[in-house]
Amino acid sequence: GTREEARQDVFDYIEMFYNPKRRHSFSNDLSPVEYEKQYFKRLASV
């Protein structure tokens, strides 16, 4: 992924973490724990 994609991922993660009401719109209804697992899996694969 590009730096911009990484920045967007971090922004989305922070938005989800600090604004749970918006969580479902971009995390496919995953729980925060599941989303975090997938997030770090994606991060590690870059």
mmCIF file of the N, C-alpha and C atoms, coordinates in Angstrom:
data_MODEL
# 
_entry.id   MODEL 
# 
loop_
_atom_site.group_PDB 
_atom_site.id 
_atom_site.type_symbol 
_atom_site.label_atom_id 
_atom_site.label_alt_id 
_atom_site.label_comp_id 
_atom_site.label_asym_id 
_atom_site.label_entity_id 
_atom_site.label_seq_id 
_atom_site.pdbx_PDB_ins_code 
_atom_site.Cartn_x 
_atom_site.Cartn_y 
_atom_site.Cartn_z 
_atom_site.occupancy 
_atom_site.B_iso_or_equiv 
_atom_site.pdbx_formal_charge 
_atom_site.auth_seq_id 
_atom_site.auth_comp_id 
_atom_site.auth_asym_id 
_atom_site.auth_atom_id 
_atom_site.pdbx_PDB_model_num 
ATOM 1   N N  . GLY A 1 1  ? 0.810   -1.201 0.000  1.00 0.00 ? 1  GLY A N  1 
ATOM 2   C CA . GLY A 1 1  ? 0.000   0.000  0.000  1.00 0.00 ? 1  GLY A CA 1 
ATOM 3   C C  . GLY A 1 1  ? 0.847   1.257  0.000  1.00 0.00 ? 1  GLY A C  1 
ATOM 4   N N  . THR A 1 2  ? 0.243   2.332  -0.375 1.00 0.00 ? 2  THR A N  1 
ATOM 5   C CA . THR A 1 2  ? 0.951   3.604  -0.417 1.00 0.00 ? 2  THR A CA 1 
ATOM 6   C C  . THR A 1 2  ? 0.890   4.299  0.932  1.00 0.00 ? 2  THR A C  1 
ATOM 7   N N  . ARG A 1 3  ? 1.697   5.308  1.064  1.00 0.00 ? 3  ARG A N  1 
ATOM 8   C CA . ARG A 1 3  ? 1.673   6.102  2.289  1.00 0.00 ? 3  ARG A CA 1 
ATOM 9   C C  . ARG A 1 3  ? 0.281   6.700  2.510  1.00 0.00 ? 3  ARG A C  1 
ATOM 10  N N  . GLU A 1 4  ? -0.347  7.140  1.415  1.00 0.00 ? 4  GLU A N  1 
ATOM 11  C CA . GLU A 1 4  ? -1.684  7.732  1.530  1.00 0.00 ? 4  GLU A CA 1 
ATOM 12  C C  . GLU A 1 4  ? -2.700  6.696  2.019  1.00 0.00 ? 4  GLU A C  1 
ATOM 13  N N  . GLU A 1 5  ? -2.595  5.456  1.527  1.00 0.00 ? 5  GLU A N  1 
ATOM 14  C CA . GLU A 1 5  ? -3.497  4.396  1.987  1.00 0.00 ? 5  GLU A CA 1 
ATOM 15  C C  . GLU A 1 5  ? -3.277  4.128  3.469  1.00 0.00 ? 5  GLU A C  1 
ATOM 16  N N  . ALA A 1 6  ? -2.026  4.100  3.883  1.00 0.00 ? 6  ALA A N  1 
ATOM 17  C CA . ALA A 1 6  ? -1.719  3.881  5.299  1.00 0.00 ? 6  ALA A CA 1 
ATOM 18  C C  . ALA A 1 6  ? -2.305  5.004  6.141  1.00 0.00 ? 6  ALA A C  1 
ATOM 19  N N  . ARG A 1 7  ? -2.156  6.232  5.659  1.00 0.00 ? 7  ARG A N  1 
ATOM 20  C CA . ARG A 1 7  ? -2.699  7.384  6.382  1.00 0.00 ? 7  ARG A CA 1 
ATOM 21  C C  . ARG A 1 7  ? -4.216  7.256  6.520  1.00 0.00 ? 7  ARG A C  1 
ATOM 22  N N  . GLN A 1 8  ? -4.857  6.828  5.437  1.00 0.00 ? 8  GLN A N  1 
ATOM 23  C CA . GLN A 1 8  ? -6.311  6.659  5.470  1.00 0.00 ? 8  GLN A CA 1 
ATOM 24  C C  . GLN A 1 8  ? -6.707  5.555  6.454  1.00 0.00 ? 8  GLN A C  1 
ATOM 25  N N  . ASP A 1 9  ? -5.950  4.454  6.455  1.00 0.00 ? 9  ASP A N  1 
ATOM 26  C CA . ASP A 1 9  ? -6.227  3.362  7.390  1.00 0.00 ? 9  ASP A CA 1 
ATOM 27  C C  . ASP A 1 9  ? -6.121  3.850  8.826  1.00 0.00 ? 9  ASP A C  1 
ATOM 28  N N  . VAL A 1 10 ? -5.083  4.610  9.114  1.00 0.00 ? 10 VAL A N  1 
ATOM 29  C CA . VAL A 1 10 ? -4.896  5.130  10.469 1.00 0.00 ? 10 VAL A CA 1 
ATOM 30  C C  . VAL A 1 10 ? -6.039  6.077  10.831 1.00 0.00 ? 10 VAL A C  1 
ATOM 31  N N  . PHE A 1 11 ? -6.405  6.936  9.887  1.00 0.00 ? 11 PHE A N  1 
ATOM 32  C CA . PHE A 1 11 ? -7.514  7.851  10.136 1.00 0.00 ? 11 PHE A CA 1 
ATOM 33  C C  . PHE A 1 11 ? -8.800  7.073  10.421 1.00 0.00 ? 11 PHE A C  1 
ATOM 34  N N  . ASP A 1 12 ? -9.081  6.064  9.578  1.00 0.00 ? 12 ASP A N  1 
ATOM 35  C CA . ASP A 1 12 ? -10.283 5.248  9.775  1.00 0.00 ? 12 ASP A CA 1 
ATOM 36  C C  . ASP A 1 12 ? -10.244 4.559  11.132 1.00 0.00 ? 12 ASP A C  1 
ATOM 37  N N  . TYR A 1 13 ? -9.075  4.038  11.504 1.00 0.00 ? 13 TYR A N  1 
ATOM 38  C CA . TYR A 1 13 ? -8.935  3.342  12.773 1.00 0.00 ? 13 TYR A CA 1 
ATOM 39  C C  . TYR A 1 13 ? -9.217  4.296  13.935 1.00 0.00 ? 13 TYR A C  1 
ATOM 40  N N  . ILE A 1 14 ? -8.642  5.478  13.869 1.00 0.00 ? 14 ILE A N  1 
ATOM 41  C CA . ILE A 1 14 ? -8.856  6.464  14.932 1.00 0.00 ? 14 ILE A CA 1 
ATOM 42  C C  . ILE A 1 14 ? -10.318 6.893  14.985 1.00 0.00 ? 14 ILE A C  1 
ATOM 43  N N  . GLU A 1 15 ? -10.909 7.114  13.811 1.00 0.00 ? 15 GLU A N  1 
ATOM 44  C CA . GLU A 1 15 ? -12.329 7.471  13.762 1.00 0.00 ? 15 GLU A CA 1 
ATOM 45  C C  . GLU A 1 15 ? -13.173 6.382  14.415 1.00 0.00 ? 15 GLU A C  1 
ATOM 46  N N  . MET A 1 16 ? -12.874 5.131  14.095 1.00 0.00 ? 16 MET A N  1 
ATOM 47  C CA . MET A 1 16 ? -13.635 4.006  14.659 1.00 0.00 ? 16 MET A CA 1 
ATOM 48  C C  . MET A 1 16 ? -13.441 3.958  16.171 1.00 0.00 ? 16 MET A C  1 
ATOM 49  N N  . PHE A 1 17 ? -12.190 4.140  16.591 1.00 0.00 ? 17 PHE A N  1 
ATOM 50  C CA . PHE A 1 17 ? -11.872 4.008  18.006 1.00 0.00 ? 17 PHE A CA 1 
ATOM 51  C C  . PHE A 1 17 ? -12.522 5.113  18.832 1.00 0.00 ? 17 PHE A C  1 
ATOM 52  N N  . TYR A 1 18 ? -12.459 6.338  18.335 1.00 0.00 ? 18 TYR A N  1 
ATOM 53  C CA . TYR A 1 18 ? -12.968 7.469  19.102 1.00 0.00 ? 18 TYR A CA 1 
ATOM 54  C C  . TYR A 1 18 ? -14.405 7.833  18.781 1.00 0.00 ? 18 TYR A C  1 
ATOM 55  N N  . ASN A 1 19 ? -14.937 7.279  17.704 1.00 0.00 ? 19 ASN A N  1 
ATOM 56  C CA . ASN A 1 19 ? -16.297 7.625  17.292 1.00 0.00 ? 19 ASN A CA 1 
ATOM 57  C C  . ASN A 1 19 ? -17.048 6.348  16.913 1.00 0.00 ? 19 ASN A C  1 
ATOM 58  N N  . PRO A 1 20 ? -17.388 5.521  17.919 1.00 0.00 ? 20 PRO A N  1 
ATOM 59  C CA . PRO A 1 20 ? -18.012 4.211  17.654 1.00 0.00 ? 20 PRO A CA 1 
ATOM 60  C C  . PRO A 1 20 ? -19.288 4.288  16.833 1.00 0.00 ? 20 PRO A C  1 
ATOM 61  N N  . LYS A 1 21 ? -19.992 5.407  16.878 1.00 0.00 ? 21 LYS A N  1 
ATOM 62  C CA . LYS A 1 21 ? -21.234 5.514  16.113 1.00 0.00 ? 21 LYS A CA 1 
ATOM 63  C C  . LYS A 1 21 ? -20.984 5.379  14.613 1.00 0.00 ? 21 LYS A C  1 
ATOM 64  N N  . ARG A 1 22 ? -19.806 5.784  14.167 1.00 0.00 ? 22 ARG A N  1 
ATOM 65  C CA . ARG A 1 22 ? -19.481 5.691  12.747 1.00 0.00 ? 22 ARG A CA 1 
ATOM 66  C C  . ARG A 1 22 ? -18.853 4.348  12.389 1.00 0.00 ? 22 ARG A C  1 
ATOM 67  N N  . ARG A 1 23 ? -18.509 3.564  13.372 1.00 0.00 ? 23 ARG A N  1 
ATOM 68  C CA . ARG A 1 23 ? -17.749 2.332  13.176 1.00 0.00 ? 23 ARG A CA 1 
ATOM 69  C C  . ARG A 1 23 ? -18.284 1.476  12.046 1.00 0.00 ? 23 ARG A C  1 
ATOM 70  N N  . HIS A 1 24 ? -19.603 1.200  12.075 1.00 0.00 ? 24 HIS A N  1 
ATOM 71  C CA . HIS A 1 24 ? -20.153 0.212  11.154 1.00 0.00 ? 24 HIS A CA 1 
ATOM 72  C C  . HIS A 1 24 ? -20.113 0.639  9.697  1.00 0.00 ? 24 HIS A C  1 
ATOM 73  N N  . SER A 1 25 ? -20.036 1.931  9.450  1.00 0.00 ? 25 SER A N  1 
ATOM 74  C CA . SER A 1 25 ? -20.094 2.382  8.064  1.00 0.00 ? 25 SER A CA 1 
ATOM 75  C C  . SER A 1 25 ? -18.884 1.943  7.254  1.00 0.00 ? 25 SER A C  1 
ATOM 76  N N  . PHE A 1 26 ? -17.740 1.727  7.905  1.00 0.00 ? 26 PHE A N  1 
ATOM 77  C CA . PHE A 1 26 ? -16.579 1.346  7.105  1.00 0.00 ? 26 PHE A CA 1 
ATOM 78  C C  . PHE A 1 26 ? -15.887 0.082  7.587  1.00 0.00 ? 26 PHE A C  1 
ATOM 79  N N  . SER A 1 27 ? -16.371 -0.558 8.635  1.00 0.00 ? 27 SER A N  1 
ATOM 80  C CA . SER A 1 27 ? -15.701 -1.764 9.124  1.00 0.00 ? 27 SER A CA 1 
ATOM 81  C C  . SER A 1 27 ? -16.529 -3.015 8.865  1.00 0.00 ? 27 SER A C  1 
ATOM 82  N N  . ASN A 1 28 ? -17.522 -2.914 7.992  1.00 0.00 ? 28 ASN A N  1 
ATOM 83  C CA . ASN A 1 28 ? -18.360 -4.066 7.645  1.00 0.00 ? 28 ASN A CA 1 
ATOM 84  C C  . ASN A 1 28 ? -18.987 -4.715 8.871  1.00 0.00 ? 28 ASN A C  1 
ATOM 85  N N  . ASP A 1 29 ? -19.420 -3.879 9.821  1.00 0.00 ? 29 ASP A N  1 
ATOM 86  C CA . ASP A 1 29 ? -20.099 -4.360 11.033 1.00 0.00 ? 29 ASP A CA 1 
ATOM 87  C C  . ASP A 1 29 ? -19.231 -5.247 11.909 1.00 0.00 ? 29 ASP A C  1 
ATOM 88  N N  . LEU A 1 30 ? -17.908 -5.143 11.774 1.00 0.00 ? 30 LEU A N  1 
ATOM 89  C CA . LEU A 1 30 ? -17.034 -5.908 12.655 1.00 0.00 ? 30 LEU A CA 1 
ATOM 90  C C  . LEU A 1 30 ? -17.030 -5.259 14.030 1.00 0.00 ? 30 LEU A C  1 
ATOM 91  N N  . SER A 1 31 ? -16.807 -6.076 15.041 1.00 0.00 ? 31 SER A N  1 
ATOM 92  C CA . SER A 1 31 ? -16.622 -5.508 16.367 1.00 0.00 ? 31 SER A CA 1 
ATOM 93  C C  . SER A 1 31 ? -15.282 -4.776 16.379 1.00 0.00 ? 31 SER A C  1 
ATOM 94  N N  . PRO A 1 32 ? -15.097 -3.868 17.312 1.00 0.00 ? 32 PRO A N  1 
ATOM 95  C CA . PRO A 1 32 ? -13.799 -3.171 17.376 1.00 0.00 ? 32 PRO A CA 1 
ATOM 96  C C  . PRO A 1 32 ? -12.622 -4.134 17.491 1.00 0.00 ? 32 PRO A C  1 
ATOM 97  N N  . VAL A 1 33 ? -12.788 -5.214 18.246 1.00 0.00 ? 33 VAL A N  1 
ATOM 98  C CA . VAL A 1 33 ? -11.703 -6.183 18.413 1.00 0.00 ? 33 VAL A CA 1 
ATOM 99  C C  . VAL A 1 33 ? -11.375 -6.871 17.094 1.00 0.00 ? 33 VAL A C  1 
ATOM 100 N N  . GLU A 1 34 ? -12.405 -7.320 16.383 1.00 0.00 ? 34 GLU A N  1 
ATOM 101 C CA . GLU A 1 34 ? -12.185 -7.972 15.091 1.00 0.00 ? 34 GLU A CA 1 
ATOM 102 C C  . GLU A 1 34 ? -11.584 -6.998 14.090 1.00 0.00 ? 34 GLU A C  1 
ATOM 103 N N  . TYR A 1 35 ? -12.080 -5.776 14.087 1.00 0.00 ? 35 TYR A N  1 
ATOM 104 C CA . TYR A 1 35 ? -11.553 -4.773 13.168 1.00 0.00 ? 35 TYR A CA 1 
ATOM 105 C C  . TYR A 1 35 ? -10.076 -4.531 13.448 1.00 0.00 ? 35 TYR A C  1 
ATOM 106 N N  . GLU A 1 36 ? -9.744  -4.452 14.732 1.00 0.00 ? 36 GLU A N  1 
ATOM 107 C CA . GLU A 1 36 ? -8.357  -4.211 15.110 1.00 0.00 ? 36 GLU A CA 1 
ATOM 108 C C  . GLU A 1 36 ? -7.464  -5.361 14.658 1.00 0.00 ? 36 GLU A C  1 
ATOM 109 N N  . LYS A 1 37 ? -7.938  -6.600 14.845 1.00 0.00 ? 37 LYS A N  1 
ATOM 110 C CA . LYS A 1 37 ? -7.163  -7.761 14.385 1.00 0.00 ? 37 LYS A CA 1 
ATOM 111 C C  . LYS A 1 37 ? -6.884  -7.662 12.895 1.00 0.00 ? 37 LYS A C  1 
ATOM 112 N N  . GLN A 1 38 ? -7.924  -7.374 12.117 1.00 0.00 ? 38 GLN A N  1 
ATOM 113 C CA . GLN A 1 38 ? -7.765  -7.282 10.664 1.00 0.00 ? 38 GLN A CA 1 
ATOM 114 C C  . GLN A 1 38 ? -6.891  -6.095 10.291 1.00 0.00 ? 38 GLN A C  1 
ATOM 115 N N  . TYR A 1 39 ? -7.045  -5.004 11.012 1.00 0.00 ? 39 TYR A N  1 
ATOM 116 C CA . TYR A 1 39 ? -6.248  -3.809 10.742 1.00 0.00 ? 39 TYR A CA 1 
ATOM 117 C C  . TYR A 1 39 ? -4.760  -4.113 10.897 1.00 0.00 ? 39 TYR A C  1 
ATOM 118 N N  . PHE A 1 40 ? -4.403  -4.757 12.011 1.00 0.00 ? 40 PHE A N  1 
ATOM 119 C CA . PHE A 1 40 ? -2.989  -5.029 12.241 1.00 0.00 ? 40 PHE A CA 1 
ATOM 120 C C  . PHE A 1 40 ? -2.463  -6.123 11.316 1.00 0.00 ? 40 PHE A C  1 
ATOM 121 N N  . LYS A 1 41 ? -3.348  -7.051 10.915 1.00 0.00 ? 41 LYS A N  1 
ATOM 122 C CA . LYS A 1 41 ? -2.962  -8.051 9.928  1.00 0.00 ? 41 LYS A CA 1 
ATOM 123 C C  . LYS A 1 41 ? -2.611  -7.367 8.609  1.00 0.00 ? 41 LYS A C  1 
ATOM 124 N N  . ARG A 1 42 ? -3.468  -6.418 8.185  1.00 0.00 ? 42 ARG A N  1 
ATOM 125 C CA . ARG A 1 42 ? -3.209  -5.671 6.949  1.00 0.00 ? 42 ARG A CA 1 
ATOM 126 C C  . ARG A 1 42 ? -1.937  -4.846 7.082  1.00 0.00 ? 42 ARG A C  1 
ATOM 127 N N  . LEU A 1 43 ? -1.754  -4.224 8.226  1.00 0.00 ? 43 LEU A N  1 
ATOM 128 C CA . LEU A 1 43 ? -0.589  -3.380 8.448  1.00 0.00 ? 43 LEU A CA 1 
ATOM 129 C C  . LEU A 1 43 ? 0.687   -4.217 8.338  1.00 0.00 ? 43 LEU A C  1 
ATOM 130 N N  . ALA A 1 44 ? 0.667   -5.410 8.905  1.00 0.00 ? 44 ALA A N  1 
ATOM 131 C CA . ALA A 1 44 ? 1.842   -6.283 8.883  1.00 0.00 ? 44 ALA A CA 1 
ATOM 132 C C  . ALA A 1 44 ? 2.153   -6.787 7.479  1.00 0.00 ? 44 ALA A C  1 
ATOM 133 N N  . SER A 1 45 ? 1.143   -6.857 6.620  1.00 0.00 ? 45 SER A N  1 
ATOM 134 C CA . SER A 1 45 ? 1.354   -7.406 5.283  1.00 0.00 ? 45 SER A CA 1 
ATOM 135 C C  . SER A 1 45 ? 1.865   -6.371 4.293  1.00 0.00 ? 45 SER A C  1 
ATOM 136 N N  . VAL A 1 46 ? 1.963   -5.119 4.709  1.00 0.00 ? 46 VAL A N  1 
ATOM 137 C CA . VAL A 1 46 ? 2.412   -4.056 3.788  1.00 0.00 ? 46 VAL A CA 1 
ATOM 138 C C  . VAL A 1 46 ? 3.908   -4.167 3.564  1.00 0.00 ? 46 VAL A C  1 
# 
